[in-house]
Amino acid sequence: MVRTVSRISAPASVPWLDRYSELVENRSDLLDRCGPIVAGFSATTDALHHVDAAGLARLLAASGSTPSLAEGVSTLQDWLRAGRDGELFIDDVAAEPALEAILGPPARVQCGGTSIQASWSWSELGLNPLLALRNRSARQLRATPDGVRLAVEGGTVPAGSVDAEPGVPVPSNHVLELARGLSADDVHVTRSSRITVVMARKQLQLDEHFLQRSAELVRGGVGLVSGLNGLASASSADVLGVVAGAAAAWREAGARLVHLELAEYARPGELGRVMRLLGPHVHSVGMNGGELTRLVGAGDPAKAAAQFATAFGLRRVVVHADRWAMSVHRGDPATEELALAAGSLAAANRAEEGRPRAQWRVPAEASFAVEIPDAVSKVEGYRVSVVATPYLTQPRSTIGLGDTFVSGDLLIQGGTDA
């Protein structure tokens, strides 16, 4: 069968605003054609702190009460001065109250982790993704979005119908939101961004019932793998083997696309180990622009992404940056451009709203870059598709934008044949 896609307008002369407006109009059709979605294995809770000048000053003057916290606070201060964002790991499960003593209580607690954040976006759109969730504490279930389904003995059910399990809550990841223009001491924030402080090495959501049911439910749809950074080294090989087995089962069961979303990989060799085990079982890998530079290489982004795709035999590599999004791929350029645009529009709506939005629109304050990487027919044997993103200089929130981009991208990749 021939697969057809809605285009966001082919002629280069058509302004980006018109292209995205057309995508808004086609949203319902795209949702109707989306196949099943399964998503693992990163789900936790995020405690959001909107850092003001006084809070920034306290952070820059703080010191930790334990060696691990002292080292983490020192690194956090270095990142603030360097203007760096990303995930910072502090191996101290008792650090949560100490950090809150510096920052104050969080503005709110919500779901965190790529698979659950993307599922939040899908559920707001009216879709019902199946999520891997082993941690079913009251805190985690409160933060699990409506519309998400969980696997249980004998089937799947809405997350809201699952009873909480007793136990000590897993510490939240504490997200420090830094608005453009924020200033204290020698730190001046020139780009709205965030630093996520992770209290303990990640425990993947190796949900036994999800692992048993997800393959039979993903046929004709998409599978998302995430959260493979920051694992405890002692168990990482066994854990990655389980995840690789799940991805292989999805692919064998007939998933249209199995996608691995990367993140920060702090230890040497960590990404290489992940790709050696997961690479053969995924079609697609995604990352942000900073991760491309730090993990893959600087220079021409299309060439770096294509070399990464070649090294691991991937069908596509997706890079999402502030001003543009790129797919280096072996597929249909129209599909890839549409997927990039859907991801970018979903992220822009979240940036404007501060949370995923059910009804997309082109934000009134969005601007579109004139100079973006070139879309070319071949780089290292791959096609290159690029779109300008609807960029907001003053987003209401930056948390989850990359995860929301992933949800829009995979929404298109999971579309059914006409």
Buried (B, 14 or more C-beta within 10 A) or exposed (E): EEEEBBBBBEEEEEEBEBBBBBBBEBBEEBBEBBBBBBBBBBBBBBBBBBBBEEBBBBBBEBEBBEEBBBBBBEBBBEBBEEEBBBBBBBBBEEBBEBBBEBBBEBEEBBBBBBBBBBBBBBBBBEBBBBBBBBBBBEBBBEBBBEBBBBBBEEEBEBBBEBEEEEEEEBBBBBBBBBBBEBEBBEBEBEEBBBBBBBBBBBBBBBBEBBBEBBBEBBEBBBBBBBBBBBBEEEEBEEBBEEBBBBBBBBBEBEBBBBBBBBBBBEEEEBBBBBBEBBBBBBBBBBBBBBBBBBBBBEEEBBBBBBBBBBEBEBBBBBBBBBBBBBBBBEBBBBBBBBBBBBBBBBBBBBBBBBBBBEEBBBBEBBBBEEEBBEBEEEBBEBBBBBBBBBBBEEBBBBBBBBBBBBBBBBBBBBBEEE
